[in-house]
Amino acid sequence: MDHGNRRQRNSPASFRYTRSMLRENASLFSADNAGGEWVTAYCDGGSRGNPGPAGYGVFVEGADGNKLAELSEFLGKATNNVAEYSALLAGLEWALHNGHLRLRVVADSELLVKQMQGRYKVASPDLRPLYDEAKRRVAKLDAFRIEHVLRGKNKKADQLANAAMDRGTGRKPAPSPAKPKDSQQQPLKGYVKNGVVHLLEGELPEGMFVKVTPDRQ
């Protein structure tokens, strides 16, 4: 979640310096420099009030698309950006702890992604220590990349972040909508005449397969 946060672009000189740094540390962003499979951490953080009750969510999946982990934590009072960085740090910590050293991070915070890519400066004193710690953890990986997506493509992490805020504030999650009753599952009565089943009431769609249970009355 990235709600109207101010972003500060690097000057052309500092951007060239950042690209030079990335070339010198290309092993952190290479897809071919290490063994093992890539895992993907979908990260999201949010704050209700900015600052306000905050939480993060991380959904981790393997190269085959299967779920590996779900991380979710309430942070107390914090900003959106602090929550976003907290999600990133949690994903990095999980990957390192579990020996997954090729990590792809997906986030819907443009600020977070572009700061980690070196394209935006980190001017906030609240974010600087989180950014520095994230860089230290990235340096321990064999390979790393981070990508920005729209919020709609980060739904699982968003749900986990909202669940964390719900838990922290004592708010009950919205109930799932009730499923409508399926009238087709109710038994229908009929009779057989000349080998054809005639229903006493109701109807069935054309081409539907049915199971007939004799009822001798």
C-alpha positions in Angstrom: 0.0 0.0 0.0 1.5 3.3 -1.0 -0.7 6.3 -0.2 0.5 9.6 -1.5 4.0 9.5 -0.1 6.4 12.1 -1.2 9.3 10.7 -3.3 12.6 12.4 -3.9 14.4 11.6 -7.1 18.1 11.3 -7.3 20.1 13.9 -9.2 21.7 12.7 -12.5 25.1 12.5 -10.8 23.9 10.4 -7.9 21.9 8.2 -10.3 25.1 7.5 -12.3 26.8 6.7 -9.0 24.0 4.3 -8.1 24.3 2.5 -11.4 28.0 2.2 -10.8 27.4 0.6 -7.4 25.0 -1.9 -9.0 27.6 -2.9 -11.6 30.1 -3.4 -8.8 27.6 -5.5 -6.9 26.1 -7.2 -9.9 26.1 -10.6 -8.1 23.2 -9.4 -5.9 21.0 -8.8 -8.9 22.1 -11.6 -11.3 19.8 -14.5 -12.1 22.7 -16.8 -13.1 25.3 -16.5 -10.4 24.0 -19.0 -7.9 22.5 -22.4 -7.5 19.1 -23.2 -6.2 15.6 -22.1 -7.2 14.2 -18.7 -6.9 11.5 -18.0 -4.3 9.1 -15.1 -4.5 8.0 -13.0 -1.5 5.0 -10.8 -2.1 5.2 -8.0 0.5 2.8 -5.4 1.6 2.3 -3.0 4.6 -0.3 -0.6 5.6 -1.3 2.0 8.2 -4.8 3.1 9.1 -4.2 6.8 9.7 -0.6 7.1 8.4 0.6 7.2 11.1 -1.8 4.8 12.8 -2.4 1.1 13.6 -0.1 -0.6 11.1 0.8 -4.1 10.0 2.5 -6.1 7.3 1.9 -9.2 5.3 4.2 -11.4 3.3 3.2 -14.3 1.1 6.1 -16.6 0.0 5.8 -19.0 -2.9 8.3 -21.4 -4.5 9.3 -21.7 -8.1 6.4 -24.1 -8.7 3.9 -21.5 -7.4 3.1 -23.4 -4.2 2.9 -21.6 -0.9 5.9 -21.7 1.3 5.0 -19.3 4.1 2.6 -16.6 5.2 4.0 -13.9 7.5 1.8 -11.3 9.2 2.5 -9.0 12.1 0.9 -6.0 13.9 3.4 -3.1 14.3 1.5 -0.7 16.6 1.4 2.9 15.5 3.5 3.4 12.4 3.4 4.9 8.9 2.7 3.2 5.6 6.3 3.3 4.5 7.6 1.9 7.8 5.1 -1.0 7.4 6.2 -1.6 3.8 9.9 -1.8 4.9 8.9 -4.1 7.8 7.3 -6.5 5.3 10.5 -6.4 3.2 12.7 -7.1 6.2 10.4 -10.0 7.3 10.6 -11.5 3.9 14.4 -11.2 3.8 14.8 -12.7 7.3 12.5 -15.6 6.4 14.5 -16.4 3.2 17.9 -16.2 5.0 16.7 -18.3 8.0 15.3 -21.0 5.7 18.2 -21.1 3.3 16.5 -19.6 0.3 19.3 -17.5 -1.1 17.8 -16.5 -4.4 14.9 -14.1 -3.6 12.5 -12.2 -5.8 10.5 -9.5 -3.9 7.2 -8.2 -5.3 5.7 -5.1 -3.7 3.1 -2.5 -4.6 5.0 0.4 -3.0 6.8 2.3 -5.7 8.8 4.2 -3.1 10.1 1.1 -1.5 11.0 -0.6 -4.8 12.8 2.4 -6.3 14.7 3.1 -3.1 15.9 -0.4 -3.0 16.9 -0.2 -6.7 18.8 3.0 -5.9 16.5 5.2 -8.1 15.1 7.2 -5.2 17.0 8.7 -2.3 16.2 7.7 1.3 15.8 11.1 3.0 13.4 10.0 5.8 15.2 9.5 9.2 12.5 6.9 10.0 13.2 4.9 6.9 17.0 5.1 6.7 17.8 2.5 9.4 15.2 0.1 7.8 16.7 0.7 4.4 20.3 0.1 5.7 19.2 -3.1 7.4 17.4 -4.3 4.2 20.6 -3.7 2.2 22.7 -5.7 4.8 20.3 -8.7 4.5 20.3 -8.5 0.7 24.1 -8.7 0.8 23.8 -12.1 2.4 21.8 -13.5 -0.5 23.3 -15.2 -3.5 20.8 -13.4 -5.8 18.1 -10.7 -5.4 15.7 -8.7 -7.4 12.7 -6.5 -6.5 9.8 -5.6 -8.7 6.9 -3.2 -8.5 3.3 -4.3 -9.2 -0.1 -2.6 -8.9 -2.0 -3.3 -5.7 -4.4 -5.6 -7.5 -1.6 -8.1 -8.2 -0.5 -8.2 -4.6 -3.8 -9.3 -3.0 -2.5 -12.1 -0.8 0.0 -9.9 0.9 -2.6 -7.1 1.2 -5.0 -9.5 2.9 -2.3 -10.6 5.4 -1.4 -7.0 6.2 -5.1 -6.2 6.8 -5.5 -9.3 9.0 -2.6 -8.1 11.1 -4.2 -4.7 11.6 -7.5 -6.3 12.4 -5.9 -8.5 15.1 -4.0 -5.6 16.6 -7.1 -3.3 16.8 -9.5 -6.1 17.9 -11.5 -5.6 14.7 -13.3 -8.7 13.4 -12.6 -9.4 9.8 -15.6 -9.0 7.5 -17.6 -12.3 7.2 -17.5 -14.1 3.9 -20.7 -13.8 1.9 -23.0 -16.7 2.4 -23.2 -19.1 -0.5 -26.6 -19.4 -2.1 -28.4 -22.6 -1.6 -28.1 -24.8 -4.7 -31.6 -26.1 -5.4 -30.2 -28.7 -7.8 -28.7 -30.5 -4.8 -32.2 -31.0 -3.3 -33.8 -34.4 -4.1 -36.5 -34.2 -6.8 -39.4 -36.7 -7.0 -40.8 -38.1 -10.1 -42.1 -41.3 -11.7 -41.0 -43.5 -14.6 -43.3 -44.1 -17.6 -42.2 -45.9 -20.8 -38.6 -45.7 -19.6 -38.7 -41.9 -19.2 -38.4 -40.1 -15.8 -41.1 -37.5 -15.4 -40.5 -35.0 -12.5 -43.5 -34.1 -10.3 -42.1 -30.6 -9.6 -39.0 -28.6 -10.6 -36.9 -29.0 -13.6 -33.3 -29.9 -14.6 -31.1 -28.2 -17.2 -30.7 -29.9 -20.5 -27.7 -32.3 -20.6 -27.3 -32.6 -16.9 -26.3 -36.0 -15.5 -28.5 -37.3 -12.6 -28.5 -40.1 -10.2 -31.9 -41.9 -9.8 -32.7 -43.7 -6.5 -35.8 -45.9 -6.7 -38.4 -45.1 -4.1 -40.9 -47.9 -3.9 -44.1 -46.6 -2.4 
